Amino acid sequence: MWFKEKELKPELNYDDLISDIQDVVVQQYSQHGVELIKKTSTNGVIELRFNVGSRELLTMNLNRV
């Protein structure tokens, strides 16, 4: 009888991940006025948007697995 080995995945706290990404980007680029303007989490997709003033600088999409 053959059994498939289950792949072990570490538990990931997505709220902590979002917070860490936000902290890194804002700390690294705060002297340029970068700020998080939108954080959404729907249907397994996390979206972070960072702006400088009224201009969008960076958008990150993370898919939950």
PDBQT receptor file of N, H, CA, C and O in Angstrom, charges set to zero:
ATOM      1  N   MET A   1       0.826  -1.171   0.000  1.00  0.00    +0.000 N 
ATOM      2  CA  MET A   1       0.000   0.000   0.000  1.00  0.00    +0.000 C 
ATOM      3  C   MET A   1       0.885   1.254   0.000  1.00  0.00    +0.000 C 
ATOM      4  O   MET A   1       1.841   1.352   0.769  1.00  0.00    +0.000 OA
ATOM      5  N   TRP A   2       0.556   2.187  -0.857  1.00  0.00    +0.000 N 
ATOM      6  H   TRP A   2      -0.221   2.107  -1.482  1.00  0.00    +0.000 HD
ATOM      7  CA  TRP A   2       1.340   3.411  -0.964  1.00  0.00    +0.000 C 
ATOM      8  C   TRP A   2       0.593   4.577  -0.321  1.00  0.00    +0.000 C 
ATOM      9  O   TRP A   2      -0.615   4.736  -0.495  1.00  0.00    +0.000 OA
ATOM     10  N   PHE A   3       1.328   5.369   0.411  1.00  0.00    +0.000 N 
ATOM     11  H   PHE A   3       2.309   5.239   0.552  1.00  0.00    +0.000 HD
ATOM     12  CA  PHE A   3       0.751   6.549   1.053  1.00  0.00    +0.000 C 
ATOM     13  C   PHE A   3       1.490   7.795   0.568  1.00  0.00    +0.000 C 
ATOM     14  O   PHE A   3       2.714   7.804   0.437  1.00  0.00    +0.000 OA
ATOM     15  N   LYS A   4       0.734   8.816   0.313  1.00  0.00    +0.000 N 
ATOM     16  H   LYS A   4      -0.260   8.809   0.420  1.00  0.00    +0.000 HD
ATOM     17  CA  LYS A   4       1.357  10.089  -0.050  1.00  0.00    +0.000 C 
ATOM     18  C   LYS A   4       1.814  10.788   1.224  1.00  0.00    +0.000 C 
ATOM     19  O   LYS A   4       1.099  10.827   2.226  1.00  0.00    +0.000 OA
ATOM     20  N   GLU A   5       3.003  11.329   1.160  1.00  0.00    +0.000 N 
ATOM     21  H   GLU A   5       3.584  11.297   0.346  1.00  0.00    +0.000 HD
ATOM     22  CA  GLU A   5       3.492  12.100   2.305  1.00  0.00    +0.000 C 
ATOM     23  C   GLU A   5       2.816  13.462   2.306  1.00  0.00    +0.000 C 
ATOM     24  O   GLU A   5       2.726  14.128   1.275  1.00  0.00    +0.000 OA
ATOM     25  N   LYS A   6       2.352  13.858   3.459  1.00  0.00    +0.000 N 
ATOM     26  H   LYS A   6       2.425  13.317   4.297  1.00  0.00    +0.000 HD
ATOM     27  CA  LYS A   6       1.741  15.178   3.582  1.00  0.00    +0.000 C 
ATOM     28  C   LYS A   6       2.839  16.217   3.738  1.00  0.00    +0.000 C 
ATOM     29  O   LYS A   6       3.771  16.060   4.527  1.00  0.00    +0.000 OA
ATOM     30  N   GLU A   7       2.700  17.268   2.970  1.00  0.00    +0.000 N 
ATOM     31  H   GLU A   7       1.943  17.395   2.329  1.00  0.00    +0.000 HD
ATOM     32  CA  GLU A   7       3.653  18.363   3.080  1.00  0.00    +0.000 C 
ATOM     33  C   GLU A   7       3.297  19.187   4.311  1.00  0.00    +0.000 C 
ATOM     34  O   GLU A   7       2.164  19.648   4.453  1.00  0.00    +0.000 OA
ATOM     35  N   LEU A   8       4.257  19.367   5.186  1.00  0.00    +0.000 N 
ATOM     36  H   LEU A   8       5.177  18.993   5.070  1.00  0.00    +0.000 HD
ATOM     37  CA  LEU A   8       4.027  20.153   6.391  1.00  0.00    +0.000 C 
ATOM     38  C   LEU A   8       4.267  21.622   6.086  1.00  0.00    +0.000 C 
ATOM     39  O   LEU A   8       5.329  21.997   5.590  1.00  0.00    +0.000 OA
ATOM     40  N   LYS A   9       3.286  22.442   6.381  1.00  0.00    +0.000 N 
ATOM     41  H   LYS A   9       2.423  22.138   6.784  1.00  0.00    +0.000 HD
ATOM     42  CA  LYS A   9       3.401  23.881   6.169  1.00  0.00    +0.000 C 
ATOM     43  C   LYS A   9       3.350  24.570   7.528  1.00  0.00    +0.000 C 
ATOM     44  O   LYS A   9       2.509  24.247   8.366  1.00  0.00    +0.000 OA
ATOM     45  N   PRO A  10       4.252  25.517   7.735  1.00  0.00    +0.000 N 
ATOM     46  CA  PRO A  10       4.204  26.236   9.014  1.00  0.00    +0.000 C 
ATOM     47  C   PRO A  10       2.943  27.091   9.096  1.00  0.00    +0.000 C 
ATOM     48  O   PRO A  10       2.451  27.602   8.089  1.00  0.00    +0.000 OA
ATOM     49  N   GLU A  11       2.437  27.234  10.305  1.00  0.00    +0.000 N 
ATOM     50  H   GLU A  11       2.837  26.819  11.123  1.00  0.00    +0.000 HD
ATOM     51  CA  GLU A  11       1.276  28.094  10.523  1.00  0.00    +0.000 C 
ATOM     52  C   GLU A  11       1.701  29.542  10.287  1.00  0.00    +0.000 C 
ATOM     53  O   GLU A  11       2.767  29.964  10.735  1.00  0.00    +0.000 OA
ATOM     54  N   LEU A  12       0.876  30.284   9.595  1.00  0.00    +0.000 N 
ATOM     55  H   LEU A  12       0.009  29.942   9.231  1.00  0.00    +0.000 HD
ATOM     56  CA  LEU A  12       1.192  31.666   9.280  1.00  0.00    +0.000 C 
ATOM     57  C   LEU A  12       0.051  32.556   9.732  1.00  0.00    +0.000 C 
ATOM     58  O   LEU A  12      -1.103  32.353   9.355  1.00  0.00    +0.000 OA
ATOM     59  N   ASN A  13       0.384  33.527  10.531  1.00  0.00    +0.000 N 
ATOM     60  H   ASN A  13       1.322  33.692  10.837  1.00  0.00    +0.000 HD
ATOM     61  CA  ASN A  13      -0.610  34.492  10.983  1.00  0.00    +0.000 C 
ATOM     62  C   ASN A  13      -0.597  35.659   9.999  1.00  0.00    +0.000 C 
ATOM     63  O   ASN A  13       0.346  36.449   9.974  1.00  0.00    +0.000 OA
ATOM     64  N   TYR A  14      -1.650  35.759   9.190  1.00  0.00    +0.000 N 
ATOM     65  H   TYR A  14      -2.416  35.117   9.210  1.00  0.00    +0.000 HD
ATOM     66  CA  TYR A  14      -1.685  36.761   8.132  1.00  0.00    +0.000 C 
ATOM     67  C   TYR A  14      -1.760  38.182   8.671  1.00  0.00    +0.000 C 
ATOM     68  O   TYR A  14      -1.252  39.106   8.037  1.00  0.00    +0.000 OA
ATOM     69  N   ASP A  15      -2.378  38.373   9.818  1.00  0.00    +0.000 N 
ATOM     70  H   ASP A  15      -2.791  37.622  10.334  1.00  0.00    +0.000 HD
ATOM     71  CA  ASP A  15      -2.417  39.714  10.406  1.00  0.00    +0.000 C 
ATOM     72  C   ASP A  15      -1.017  40.175  10.791  1.00  0.00    +0.000 C 
ATOM     73  O   ASP A  15      -0.664  41.339  10.597  1.00  0.00    +0.000 OA
ATOM     74  N   ASP A  16      -0.217  39.252  11.339  1.00  0.00    +0.000 N 
ATOM     75  H   ASP A  16      -0.503  38.307  11.496  1.00  0.00    +0.000 HD
ATOM     76  CA  ASP A  16       1.168  39.588  11.677  1.00  0.00    +0.000 C 
ATOM     77  C   ASP A  16       1.984  39.867  10.421  1.00  0.00    +0.000 C 
ATOM     78  O   ASP A  16       2.813  40.777  10.407  1.00  0.00    +0.000 OA
ATOM     79  N   LEU A  17       1.754  39.088   9.369  1.00  0.00    +0.000 N 
ATOM     80  H   LEU A  17       1.081  38.349   9.380  1.00  0.00    +0.000 HD
ATOM     81  CA  LEU A  17       2.462  39.293   8.111  1.00  0.00    +0.000 C 
ATOM     82  C   LEU A  17       2.161  40.676   7.535  1.00  0.00    +0.000 C 
ATOM     83  O   LEU A  17       3.072  41.391   7.119  1.00  0.00    +0.000 OA
ATOM     84  N   ILE A  18       0.893  41.046   7.513  1.00  0.00    +0.000 N 
ATOM     85  H   ILE A  18       0.153  40.465   7.851  1.00  0.00    +0.000 HD
ATOM     86  CA  ILE A  18       0.498  42.367   7.011  1.00  0.00    +0.000 C 
ATOM     87  C   ILE A  18       1.162  43.462   7.836  1.00  0.00    +0.000 C 
ATOM     88  O   ILE A  18       1.695  44.426   7.287  1.00  0.00    +0.000 OA
ATOM     89  N   SER A  19       1.126  43.310   9.140  1.00  0.00    +0.000 N 
ATOM     90  H   SER A  19       0.692  42.527   9.586  1.00  0.00    +0.000 HD
ATOM     91  CA  SER A  19       1.717  44.303  10.033  1.00  0.00    +0.000 C 
ATOM     92  C   SER A  19       3.224  44.431   9.798  1.00  0.00    +0.000 C 
ATOM     93  O   SER A  19       3.757  45.540   9.762  1.00  0.00    +0.000 OA
ATOM     94  N   ASP A  20       3.907  43.296   9.638  1.00  0.00    +0.000 N 
ATOM     95  H   ASP A  20       3.474  42.395   9.667  1.00  0.00    +0.000 HD
ATOM     96  CA  ASP A  20       5.355  43.315   9.405  1.00  0.00    +0.000 C 
ATOM     97  C   ASP A  20       5.705  43.984   8.079  1.00  0.00    +0.000 C 
ATOM     98  O   ASP A  20       6.639  44.783   8.016  1.00  0.00    +0.000 OA
ATOM     99  N   ILE A  21       4.965  43.663   7.020  1.00  0.00    +0.000 N 
ATOM    100  H   ILE A  21       4.206  43.014   7.071  1.00  0.00    +0.000 HD
ATOM    101  CA  ILE A  21       5.218  44.281   5.715  1.00  0.00    +0.000 C 
ATOM    102  C   ILE A  21       4.991  45.781   5.795  1.00  0.00    +0.000 C 
ATOM    103  O   ILE A  21       5.790  46.567   5.286  1.00  0.00    +0.000 OA
ATOM    104  N   GLN A  22       3.906  46.169   6.432  1.00  0.00    +0.000 N 
ATOM    105  H   GLN A  22       3.257  45.531   6.845  1.00  0.00    +0.000 HD
ATOM    106  CA  GLN A  22       3.603  47.595   6.589  1.00  0.00    +0.000 C 
ATOM    107  C   GLN A  22       4.731  48.297   7.339  1.00  0.00    +0.000 C 
ATOM    108  O   GLN A  22       5.182  49.364   6.922  1.00  0.00    +0.000 OA
ATOM    109  N   ASP A  23       5.187  47.711   8.437  1.00  0.00    +0.000 N 
ATOM    110  H   ASP A  23       4.821  46.844   8.776  1.00  0.00    +0.000 HD
ATOM    111  CA  ASP A  23       6.251  48.320   9.235  1.00  0.00    +0.000 C 
ATOM    112  C   ASP A  23       7.533  48.492   8.427  1.00  0.00    +0.000 C 
ATOM    113  O   ASP A  23       8.167  49.546   8.484  1.00  0.00    +0.000 OA
ATOM    114  N   VAL A  24       7.916  47.461   7.675  1.00  0.00    +0.000 N 
ATOM    115  H   VAL A  24       7.401  46.605   7.628  1.00  0.00    +0.000 HD
ATOM    116  CA  VAL A  24       9.155  47.519   6.897  1.00  0.00    +0.000 C 
ATOM    117  C   VAL A  24       9.085  48.615   5.839  1.00  0.00    +0.000 C 
ATOM    118  O   VAL A  24      10.009  49.419   5.718  1.00  0.00    +0.000 OA
ATOM    119  N   VAL A  25       8.000  48.652   5.074  1.00  0.00    +0.000 N 
ATOM    120  H   VAL A  25       7.249  47.999   5.172  1.00  0.00    +0.000 HD
ATOM    121  CA  VAL A  25       7.874  49.654   4.007  1.00  0.00    +0.000 C 
ATOM    122  C   VAL A  25       7.833  51.063   4.587  1.00  0.00    +0.000 C 
ATOM    123  O   VAL A  25       8.534  51.951   4.103  1.00  0.00    +0.000 OA
ATOM    124  N   VAL A  26       7.023  51.274   5.612  1.00  0.00    +0.000 N 
ATOM    125  H   VAL A  26       6.454  50.553   6.005  1.00  0.00    +0.000 HD
ATOM    126  CA  VAL A  26       6.892  52.618   6.182  1.00  0.00    +0.000 C 
ATOM    127  C   VAL A  26       8.199  53.056   6.847  1.00  0.00    +0.000 C 
ATOM    128  O   VAL A  26       8.606  54.207   6.688  1.00  0.00    +0.000 OA
ATOM    129  N   GLN A  27       8.864  52.165   7.588  1.00  0.00    +0.000 N 
ATOM    130  H   GLN A  27       8.533  51.230   7.717  1.00  0.00    +0.000 HD
ATOM    131  CA  GLN A  27      10.123  52.534   8.231  1.00  0.00    +0.000 C 
ATOM    132  C   GLN A  27      11.197  52.861   7.198  1.00  0.00    +0.000 C 
ATOM    133  O   GLN A  27      11.950  53.821   7.362  1.00  0.00    +0.000 OA
ATOM    134  N   GLN A  28      11.266  52.072   6.148  1.00  0.00    +0.000 N 
ATOM    135  H   GLN A  28      10.654  51.292   6.015  1.00  0.00    +0.000 HD
ATOM    136  CA  GLN A  28      12.300  52.252   5.134  1.00  0.00    +0.000 C 
ATOM    137  C   GLN A  28      12.102  53.537   4.332  1.00  0.00    +0.000 C 
ATOM    138  O   GLN A  28      13.070  54.189   3.940  1.00  0.00    +0.000 OA
ATOM    139  N   TYR A  29      10.839  53.897   4.091  1.00  0.00    +0.000 N 
ATOM    140  H   TYR A  29      10.053  53.367   4.409  1.00  0.00    +0.000 HD
ATOM    141  CA  TYR A  29      10.569  55.004   3.180  1.00  0.00    +0.000 C 
ATOM    142  C   TYR A  29       9.781  56.154   3.806  1.00  0.00    +0.000 C 
ATOM    143  O   TYR A  29       9.252  56.997   3.082  1.00  0.00    +0.000 OA
ATOM    144  N   SER A  30       9.693  56.206   5.130  1.00  0.00    +0.000 N 
ATOM    145  H   SER A  30      10.123  55.521   5.718  1.00  0.00    +0.000 HD
ATOM    146  CA  SER A  30       8.910  57.263   5.785  1.00  0.00    +0.000 C 
ATOM    147  C   SER A  30       9.471  58.655   5.509  1.00  0.00    +0.000 C 
ATOM    148  O   SER A  30       8.713  59.624   5.492  1.00  0.00    +0.000 OA
ATOM    149  N   GLN A  31      10.767  58.776   5.295  1.00  0.00    +0.000 N 
ATOM    150  H   GLN A  31      11.383  57.989   5.309  1.00  0.00    +0.000 HD
ATOM    151  CA  GLN A  31      11.349  60.086   5.000  1.00  0.00    +0.000 C 
ATOM    152  C   GLN A  31      10.845  60.642   3.673  1.00  0.00    +0.000 C 
ATOM    153  O   GLN A  31      10.979  61.837   3.410  1.00  0.00    +0.000 OA
ATOM    154  N   HIS A  32      10.266  59.783   2.836  1.00  0.00    +0.000 N 
ATOM    155  H   HIS A  32      10.157  58.812   3.050  1.00  0.00    +0.000 HD
ATOM    156  CA  HIS A  32       9.708  60.216   1.555  1.00  0.00    +0.000 C 
ATOM    157  C   HIS A  32       8.194  60.399   1.631  1.00  0.00    +0.000 C 
ATOM    158  O   HIS A  32       7.560  60.713   0.624  1.00  0.00    +0.000 OA
ATOM    159  N   GLY A  33       7.611  60.205   2.810  1.00  0.00    +0.000 N 
ATOM    160  H   GLY A  33       8.126  59.950   3.628  1.00  0.00    +0.000 HD
ATOM    161  CA  GLY A  33       6.177  60.410   2.989  1.00  0.00    +0.000 C 
ATOM    162  C   GLY A  33       5.321  59.220   2.593  1.00  0.00    +0.000 C 
ATOM    163  O   GLY A  33       4.132  59.380   2.318  1.00  0.00    +0.000 OA
ATOM    164  N   VAL A  34       5.907  58.028   2.558  1.00  0.00    +0.000 N 
ATOM    165  H   VAL A  34       6.873  57.899   2.781  1.00  0.00    +0.000 HD
ATOM    166  CA  VAL A  34       5.146  56.833   2.186  1.00  0.00    +0.000 C 
ATOM    167  C   VAL A  34       4.224  56.442   3.332  1.00  0.00    +0.000 C 
ATOM    168  O   VAL A  34       4.635  56.426   4.492  1.00  0.00    +0.000 OA
ATOM    169  N   GLU A  35       2.971  56.125   3.000  1.00  0.00    +0.000 N 
ATOM    170  H   GLU A  35       2.637  56.137   2.058  1.00  0.00    +0.000 HD
ATOM    171  CA  GLU A  35       2.025  55.662   4.008  1.00  0.00    +0.000 C 
ATOM    172  C   GLU A  35       1.101  54.613   3.410  1.00  0.00    +0.000 C 
ATOM    173  O   GLU A  35       0.845  54.596   2.206  1.00  0.00    +0.000 OA
ATOM    174  N   LEU A  36       0.609  53.745   4.273  1.00  0.00    +0.000 N 
ATOM    175  H   LEU A  36       0.817  53.759   5.251  1.00  0.00    +0.000 HD
ATOM    176  CA  LEU A  36      -0.354  52.731   3.860  1.00  0.00    +0.000 C 
ATOM    177  C   LEU A  36      -1.710  53.400   3.719  1.00  0.00    +0.000 C 
ATOM    178  O   LEU A  36      -2.202  54.014   4.666  1.00  0.00    +0.000 OA
ATOM    179  N   ILE A  37      -2.321  53.284   2.534  1.00  0.00    +0.000 N 
ATOM    180  H   ILE A  37      -1.921  52.785   1.765  1.00  0.00    +0.000 HD
ATOM    181  CA  ILE A  37      -3.619  53.927   2.339  1.00  0.00    +0.000 C 
ATOM    182  C   ILE A  37      -4.762  52.937   2.276  1.00  0.00    +0.000 C 
ATOM    183  O   ILE A  37      -5.914  53.305   2.509  1.00  0.00    +0.000 OA
ATOM    184  N   LYS A  38      -4.464  51.686   1.966  1.00  0.00    +0.000 N 
ATOM    185  H   LYS A  38      -3.528  51.386   1.777  1.00  0.00    +0.000 HD
ATOM    186  CA  LYS A  38      -5.545  50.718   1.853  1.00  0.00    +0.000 C 
ATOM    187  C   LYS A  38      -5.026  49.335   2.224  1.00  0.00    +0.000 C 
ATOM    188  O   LYS A  38      -3.962  48.908   1.776  1.00  0.00    +0.000 OA
ATOM    189  N   LYS A  39      -5.796  48.657   3.044  1.00  0.00    +0.000 N 
ATOM    190  H   LYS A  39      -6.661  49.004   3.408  1.00  0.00    +0.000 HD
ATOM    191  CA  LYS A  39      -5.459  47.286   3.427  1.00  0.00    +0.000 C 
ATOM    192  C   LYS A  39      -6.757  46.502   3.370  1.00  0.00    +0.000 C 
ATOM    193  O   LYS A  39      -7.667  46.763   4.158  1.00  0.00    +0.000 OA
ATOM    194  N   THR A  40      -6.863  45.551   2.462  1.00  0.00    +0.000 N 
ATOM    195  H   THR A  40      -6.124  45.339   1.822  1.00  0.00    +0.000 HD
ATOM    196  CA  THR A  40      -8.076  44.752   2.354  1.00  0.00    +0.000 C 
ATOM    197  C   THR A  40      -7.727  43.275   2.381  1.00  0.00    +0.000 C 
ATOM    198  O   THR A  40      -6.632  42.875   1.985  1.00  0.00    +0.000 OA
ATOM    199  N   SER A  41      -8.650  42.488   2.842  1.00  0.00    +0.000 N 
ATOM    200  H   SER A  41      -9.539  42.813   3.163  1.00  0.00    +0.000 HD
ATOM    201  CA  SER A  41      -8.470  41.042   2.892  1.00  0.00    +0.000 C 
ATOM    202  C   SER A  41      -9.795  40.388   2.539  1.00  0.00    +0.000 C 
ATOM    203  O   SER A  41     -10.720  40.368   3.352  1.00  0.00    +0.000 OA
ATOM    204  N   THR A  42      -9.887  39.852   1.325  1.00  0.00    +0.000 N 
ATOM    205  H   THR A  42      -9.136  39.868   0.666  1.00  0.00    +0.000 HD
ATOM    206  CA  THR A  42     -11.113  39.202   0.879  1.00  0.00    +0.000 C 
ATOM    207  C   THR A  42     -10.789  37.952   0.085  1.00  0.00    +0.000 C 
ATOM    208  O   THR A  42      -9.808  37.912  -0.657  1.00  0.00    +0.000 OA
ATOM    209  N   ASN A  43     -11.598  36.957   0.242  1.00  0.00    +0.000 N 
ATOM    210  H   ASN A  43     -12.395  36.990   0.846  1.00  0.00    +0.000 HD
ATOM    211  CA  ASN A  43     -11.501  35.725  -0.546  1.00  0.00    +0.000 C 
ATOM    212  C   ASN A  43     -10.079  35.189  -0.659  1.00  0.00    +0.000 C 
ATOM    213  O   ASN A  43      -9.676  34.722  -1.725  1.00  0.00    +0.000 OA
ATOM    214  N   GLY A  44      -9.328  35.250   0.415  1.00  0.00    +0.000 N 
ATOM    215  H   GLY A  44      -9.656  35.629   1.280  1.00  0.00    +0.000 HD
ATOM    216  CA  GLY A  44      -7.980  34.714   0.417  1.00  0.00    +0.000 C 
ATOM    217  C   GLY A  44      -6.931  35.614  -0.204  1.00  0.00    +0.000 C 
ATOM    218  O   GLY A  44      -5.786  35.193  -0.367  1.00  0.00    +0.000 OA
ATOM    219  N   VAL A  45      -7.285  36.842  -0.556  1.00  0.00    +0.000 N 
ATOM    220  H   VAL A  45      -8.215  37.185  -0.424  1.00  0.00    +0.000 HD
ATOM    221  CA  VAL A  45      -6.324  37.775  -1.139  1.00  0.00    +0.000 C 
ATOM    222  C   VAL A  45      -6.152  38.957  -0.191  1.00  0.00    +0.000 C 
ATOM    223  O   VAL A  45      -7.129  39.563   0.250  1.00  0.00    +0.000 OA
ATOM    224  N   ILE A  46      -4.920  39.269   0.108  1.00  0.00    +0.000 N 
ATOM    225  H   ILE A  46      -4.126  38.777  -0.250  1.00  0.00    +0.000 HD
ATOM    226  CA  ILE A  46      -4.594  40.417   0.945  1.00  0.00    +0.000 C 
ATOM    227  C   ILE A  46      -3.976  41.467   0.031  1.00  0.00    +0.000 C 
ATOM    228  O   ILE A  46      -3.055  41.167  -0.729  1.00  0.00    +0.000 OA
ATOM    229  N   GLU A  47      -4.471  42.680   0.102  1.00  0.00    +0.000 N 
ATOM    230  H   GLU A  47      -5.219  42.923   0.720  1.00  0.00    +0.000 HD
ATOM    231  CA  GLU A  47      -3.955  43.751  -0.750  1.00  0.00    +0.000 C 
ATOM    232  C   GLU A  47      -3.494  44.910   0.118  1.00  0.00    +0.000 C 
ATOM    233  O   GLU A  47      -4.225  45.381   0.990  1.00  0.00    +0.000 OA
ATOM    234  N   LEU A  48      -2.279  45.360  -0.130  1.00  0.00    +0.000 N 
ATOM    235  H   LEU A  48      -1.685  44.978  -0.838  1.00  0.00    +0.000 HD
ATOM    236  CA  LEU A  48      -1.718  46.524   0.557  1.00  0.00    +0.000 C 
ATOM    237  C   LEU A  48      -1.374  47.569  -0.492  1.00  0.00    +0.000 C 
ATOM    238  O   LEU A  48      -0.758  47.254  -1.510  1.00  0.00    +0.000 OA
ATOM    239  N   ARG A  49      -1.770  48.810  -0.245  1.00  0.00    +0.000 N 
ATOM    240  H   ARG A  49      -2.270  49.066   0.583  1.00  0.00    +0.000 HD
ATOM    241  CA  ARG A  49      -1.448  49.906  -1.163  1.00  0.00    +0.000 C 
ATOM    242  C   ARG A  49      -0.749  51.011  -0.384  1.00  0.00    +0.000 C 
ATOM    243  O   ARG A  49      -1.208  51.446   0.672  1.00  0.00    +0.000 OA
ATOM    244  N   PHE A  50       0.361  51.443  -0.931  1.00  0.00    +0.000 N 
ATOM    245  H   PHE A  50       0.734  51.090  -1.789  1.00  0.00    +0.000 HD
ATOM    246  CA  PHE A  50       1.138  52.512  -0.312  1.00  0.00    +0.000 C 
ATOM    247  C   PHE A  50       1.165  53.712  -1.245  1.00  0.00    +0.000 C 
ATOM    248  O   PHE A  50       1.301  53.566  -2.459  1.00  0.00    +0.000 OA
ATOM    249  N   ASN A  51       1.036  54.890  -0.669  1.00  0.00    +0.000 N 
ATOM    250  H   ASN A  51       0.926  55.009   0.318  1.00  0.00    +0.000 HD
ATOM    251  CA  ASN A  51       1.046  56.139  -1.432  1.00  0.00    +0.000 C 
ATOM    252  C   ASN A  51       2.134  57.070  -0.939  1.00  0.00    +0.000 C 
ATOM    253  O   ASN A  51       2.585  56.987   0.204  1.00  0.00    +0.000 OA
ATOM    254  N   VAL A  52       2.545  57.960  -1.833  1.00  0.00    +0.000 N 
ATOM    255  H   VAL A  52       2.179  58.027  -2.761  1.00  0.00    +0.000 HD
ATOM    256  CA  VAL A  52       3.332  59.133  -1.473  1.00  0.00    +0.000 C 
ATOM    257  C   VAL A  52       2.449  60.306  -1.838  1.00  0.00    +0.000 C 
ATOM    258  O   VAL A  52       2.226  60.580  -3.018  1.00  0.00    +0.000 OA
ATOM    259  N   GLY A  53       1.943  61.002  -0.827  1.00  0.00    +0.000 N 
ATOM    260  H   GLY A  53       2.123  60.779   0.131  1.00  0.00    +0.000 HD
ATOM    261  CA  GLY A  53       0.972  62.063  -1.074  1.00  0.00    +0.000 C 
ATOM    262  C   GLY A  53      -0.277  61.462  -1.689  1.00  0.00    +0.000 C 
ATOM    263  O   GLY A  53      -0.874  60.545  -1.125  1.00  0.00    +0.000 OA
ATOM    264  N   SER A  54      -0.673  61.977  -2.843  1.00  0.00    +0.000 N 
ATOM    265  H   SER A  54      -0.188  62.722  -3.301  1.00  0.00    +0.000 HD
ATOM    266  CA  SER A  54      -1.872  61.448  -3.501  1.00  0.00    +0.000 C 
ATOM    267  C   SER A  54      -1.529  60.473  -4.623  1.00  0.00    +0.000 C 
ATOM    268  O   SER A  54      -2.421  60.027  -5.345  1.00  0.00    +0.000 OA
ATOM    269  N   ARG A  55      -0.261  60.140  -4.779  1.00  0.00    +0.000 N 
ATOM    270  H   ARG A  55       0.464  60.502  -4.192  1.00  0.00    +0.000 HD
ATOM    271  CA  ARG A  55       0.168  59.246  -5.858  1.00  0.00    +0.000 C 
ATOM    272  C   ARG A  55       0.422  57.842  -5.339  1.00  0.00    +0.000 C 
ATOM    273  O   ARG A  55       1.089  57.649  -4.323  1.00  0.00    +0.000 OA
ATOM    274  N   GLU A  56      -0.122  56.867  -6.057  1.00  0.00    +0.000 N 
ATOM    275  H   GLU A  56      -0.663  57.024  -6.882  1.00  0.00    +0.000 HD
ATOM    276  CA  GLU A  56       0.095  55.473  -5.671  1.00  0.00    +0.000 C 
ATOM    277  C   GLU A  56       1.530  55.084  -5.985  1.00  0.00    +0.000 C 
ATOM    278  O   GLU A  56       2.023  55.314  -7.089  1.00  0.00    +0.000 OA
ATOM    279  N   LEU A  57       2.183  54.498  -5.010  1.00  0.00    +0.000 N 
ATOM    280  H   LEU A  57       1.782  54.311  -4.113  1.00  0.00    +0.000 HD
ATOM    281  CA  LEU A  57       3.582  54.119  -5.154  1.00  0.00    +0.000 C 
ATOM    282  C   LEU A  57       3.741  52.617  -5.352  1.00  0.00    +0.000 C 
ATOM    283  O   LEU A  57       4.482  52.170  -6.228  1.00  0.00    +0.000 OA
ATOM    284  N   LEU A  58       3.041  51.847  -4.531  1.00  0.00    +0.000 N 
ATOM    285  H   LEU A  58       2.439  52.210  -3.820  1.00  0.00    +0.000 HD
ATOM    286  CA  LEU A  58       3.275  50.408  -4.495  1.00  0.00    +0.000 C 
ATOM    287  C   LEU A  58       1.991  49.692  -4.116  1.00  0.00    +0.000 C 
ATOM    288  O   LEU A  58       1.292  50.102  -3.190  1.00  0.00    +0.000 OA
ATOM    289  N   THR A  59       1.685  48.624  -4.833  1.00  0.00    +0.000 N 
ATOM    290  H   THR A  59       2.253  48.291  -5.585  1.00  0.00    +0.000 HD
ATOM    291  CA  THR A  59       0.555  47.767  -4.488  1.00  0.00    +0.000 C 
ATOM    292  C   THR A  59       1.074  46.346  -4.351  1.00  0.00    +0.000 C 
ATOM    293  O   THR A  59       1.776  45.851  -5.232  1.00  0.00    +0.000 OA
ATOM    294  N   MET A  60       0.736  45.696  -3.262  1.00  0.00    +0.000 N 
ATOM    295  H   MET A  60       0.165  46.099  -2.546  1.00  0.00    +0.000 HD
ATOM    296  CA  MET A  60       1.126  44.305  -3.027  1.00  0.00    +0.000 C 
ATOM    297  C   MET A  60      -0.122  43.453  -2.891  1.00  0.00    +0.000 C 
ATOM    298  O   MET A  60      -1.048  43.807  -2.160  1.00  0.00    +0.000 OA
ATOM    299  N   ASN A  61      -0.145  42.339  -3.590  1.00  0.00    +0.000 N 
ATOM    300  H   ASN A  61       0.607  42.052  -4.184  1.00  0.00    +0.000 HD
ATOM    301  CA  ASN A  61      -1.224  41.365  -3.455  1.00  0.00    +0.000 C 
ATOM    302  C   ASN A  61      -0.625  40.060  -2.966  1.00  0.00    +0.000 C 
ATOM    303  O   ASN A  61       0.309  39.534  -3.572  1.00  0.00    +0.000 OA
ATOM    304  N   LEU A  62      -1.154  39.543  -1.883  1.00  0.00    +0.000 N 
ATOM    305  H   LEU A  62      -1.913  39.971  -1.391  1.00  0.00    +0.000 HD
ATOM    306  CA  LEU A  62      -0.698  38.282  -1.315  1.00  0.00    +0.000 C 
ATOM    307  C   LEU A  62      -1.859  37.302  -1.340  1.00  0.00    +0.000 C 
ATOM    308  O   LEU A  62      -2.970  37.636  -0.928  1.00  0.00    +0.000 OA
ATOM    309  N   ASN A  63      -1.605  36.102  -1.818  1.00  0.00    +0.000 N 
ATOM    310  H   ASN A  63      -0.703  35.830  -2.153  1.00  0.00    +0.000 HD
ATOM    311  CA  ASN A  63      -2.639  35.069  -1.865  1.00  0.00    +0.000 C 
ATOM    312  C   ASN A  63      -2.459  34.103  -0.706  1.00  0.00    +0.000 C 
ATOM    313  O   ASN A  63      -1.368  33.578  -0.485  1.00  0.00    +0.000 OA
ATOM    314  N   ARG A  64      -3.527  33.877   0.023  1.00  0.00    +0.000 N 
ATOM    315  H   ARG A  64      -4.414  34.303  -0.156  1.00  0.00    +0.000 HD
ATOM    316  CA  ARG A  64      -3.477  32.894   1.110  1.00  0.00    +0.000 C 
ATOM    317  C   ARG A  64      -3.451  31.500   0.505  1.00  0.00    +0.000 C 
ATOM    318  O   ARG A  64      -4.159  31.216  -0.461  1.00  0.00    +0.000 OA
ATOM    319  N   VAL A  65      -2.635  30.642   1.077  1.00  0.00    +0.000 N 
ATOM    320  H   VAL A  65      -2.060  30.872   1.862  1.00  0.00    +0.000 HD
ATOM    321  CA  VAL A  65      -2.562  29.257   0.593  1.00  0.00    +0.000 C 
ATOM    322  C   VAL A  65      -3.036  28.301   1.644  1.00  0.00    +0.000 C 
ATOM    323  O   VAL A  65      -3.047  27.091   1.419  1.00  0.00    +0.000 OA
TER     324      VAL A  65
